[in-house]
Amino acid sequence: QVQLVESGGGLVQAGGSLRLSCAASGSIFSINDMGWYRQAPGKQREVVAAITSGGSTNYADSVKGRFTISRDNAKNTEYLQMNSLKPEDTAAYYCNADVNINSRVRGVYWGQGTQVTVSS
């Protein structure tokens, strides 16, 4: 089994910064794509950023130029650096990892979620 543990959420003023971390542990052979999602009340969960095992990244248009996703493969950890935060960034943020348990078993795992609140 695989567990993803998030940290780094909190309350911040508009224009401020936060750095989210997501550490995967358990039975892991390798990790394919990793990503960050967010969900605000009454809205659908949306992809914020994603990163492949080779380091290729994609971002939602709303966060381009402000957020940076990265990963440390040796630590099975992904990060989301969030700068120039806006009130509309307020949401529960969830990390995600597509994990190869072994050559036969693959699964998608989610973190527990961490709240990011940006005040105006």
N, C-alpha and C positions, 0 to 999 in steps of 0.2 A: 504494500500500500504506500501511497505517496501523500505527503502533507505539504501544503503551501502556507506559510505564515507571513502575514503582512505587518508592516510597521511604518510609521512616519506620518500618518494622517494627523489632522488637527485643525485648529482655528487660526486663520491668518487674515490680515487686512489686505484689501485690494492692492496690487502691485508687489506683494510679497512673494516669497518662495517657500516651497516644501520639497522634500525628497522622500519618495516612497521606496521601500524595499520589499522584496518578496523572495523568501528563501525556501527552496524545495528540499525535502529530505525524504528518506525512505529507500525503497527498492527502485533504484534508477540506473539504467544502463546508459542512456543518453537522453537529451531533451531536444526536440525539434523547435517549432516556433514557440515563442513566449509573447505575452501581451498584457496590456492593461485595458480594462473596460470601466465604464462608469454608468451609473443609473441615478437619475434624479426622480423624486416622487412624481408619479403620474406619467413618466416617460419611459420609453423603451431603453433597454441596455444598449449602449453603443461602444464600438471600438474606439479607443483613444489612440493607442499606438501598438505596434507589433514589431517584433524583431526575429529574424531567422537565426538558425544555429551559426550561420556564417557572418552575421552582423548586418544584413540588409534590413532597413527600417521602413516603416510606413506610418503616417500620422493622419489623424482626422484634420480636415481643413481648419477647424476651429482652434486647434492647438499648435499648428505649424509655426515655427519660429519662436515658440515659447516653451514647449516641452521637449525633453530629450529622453528617449528610452535607451537603455544599455543593459548589458548582461556580463556576468562573470561566470564563465562555464566551469571553472575550477571549483567555485563555490555553489554552483547550481542556483544562482541568484540573479534576479532582474531588478532594475531600478527605473524609476521615473522621476526625473528632475523637472520640477514645475516652477517656472519663473513667470513674472508679470501676471500673477493670478488675477482673475476677474470673478465677480460674483456669479456669473453664469457657469463657472467651473465647479460650483458647489454640487456635490454628489457623493454617493458611496462609490468608492473605487475598488475594483476587484482585479487581482492578478490571475493569470491563466498560464498553464504550461501544457504542451503536448508532449507526453513522456513515453519513451520506449522503456518498458520495464525489462524486457529482454528481446530476443529476436522474434518472439512469437506474440508478445503481449504489448499492447499500446493503449494508453488512456489519456483523456483530457481531464485535468484537475484544476480546481479553483481555490483561491484563497477565501478567507472568511469575510473579507470586505473591511475597508477602513474609511471613515467619514472624513471628507475634506469640506470645510466650510470657509467661504471667503466673504468677509464683510465689506460693505461699500464705504 
